[in-house]
């Protein structure tokens, strides 16, 4: 079972702040959540798609004389249109409750939990209770917030890596605890909070992402993608790419499973092949993409 070893910071400011819980409900707050998953088609058998949703509050309502905030999501980066209703949200004494359109209420977060406490997650096999292994602190906007690390459920080759940040929620997205899933360690498969904003100010950004809003989808033109001849694949030290006729300088991009560019390799006019030395990059699945003679070439490589 995977364990986390976390240094717990013991400082007086943390002790003081812990008595005043940071609220999840802020009408100017926005959560950006990127979902990455394989989305192949016959022309692009290795294509991996990433789409980002923005979550936030719009309006409120009274239910049995209790005030609930309305929580929505959208793929619109400006959070202005095409809203999808997600839940009604209410906070009370460090607890956060979510109610769906059928008036079913569930506990979304309990930011009062301590090391050794457990939270139930339903991955489709019945409730799995995950223990809080460690709690440390995170400085956000000159304020300390608690950060909760949970034990890893044992379902190889799937994984979870669940962490909460007080007042922000799960690193897999604000509604993840009531709609959880396990992620495959063998294919591109992730749901990650990329940013947390108040208004236009980013207060927290996922270090694994270069920007808050990442969307990688195929356009109709991109359906013409072709694969290059690549060898060896899998590789340990280098990979050679055989190229069609190159009549002008271009580049070949190497991206990770999150769609982040890890390396850009120049391709000179007249080249028939290029070799990428990949020994300095960590093991895993990567994707290459380049454009030659107005055709996009893309595919997958495995670094061992």
URPE-V601231 format. One line per field, one symbol per residue. ss: DSSP state (H for helix, E for strand, - for the rest). burial: I if it has 16 or more other ideal C-beta (glycine too) atoms within 10 Angstrom, else O. A space follows every 10 residues. Layout:
ss = ???
burial = ???
This chain:
ss = ---------- -HHHHHH--- --------EE EEEEEEEE-- E--E---EEE EEEEEEEEEE EEE--EEEEE EEEE------ ---EEEEEEE EE--EEEEE- ----EEEEEE -------EEE EE----EEEE EEEEEEEEEE --EEEEEEEE ----E--EE- --EEE---EE --E--HHH-- --EE----EE EEEEEEEE-- EEEEE----- -----E---- HHHH-E--EE E---E--EEE EE-------E EEEEE----- EEEEEEE--- --EEEEE--- ---EEEEEEE EE--EEEEEE EEE-
burial = OOOOOOOOOO OOOIOOIIOO IIOIOIOOII IIIIIIIOOO OOOIOIIIII IIIIIIIOOO OOOOOOOIII IIIIOOOOIO OOOOOIIIII IOOIOIIIIO OOOOOOOIIO IOIOOOOOIO IOOOOOOIOI OIIIIOIOOI OOOIIIIIII IIIOOOOIII OIIIIIIIII IIIIIIIOOI OIIOOOOIII IIIIIIIOOO OOIIIIOOIO OIIIOIOIOO OOOOIOOIOI OOOOIOOOII IOIOOIOOOI OIOIIIIIIO OOIOIOIOOO OOOIOIOIOO OOOOIIIIII OIOOOIIIII IOIO
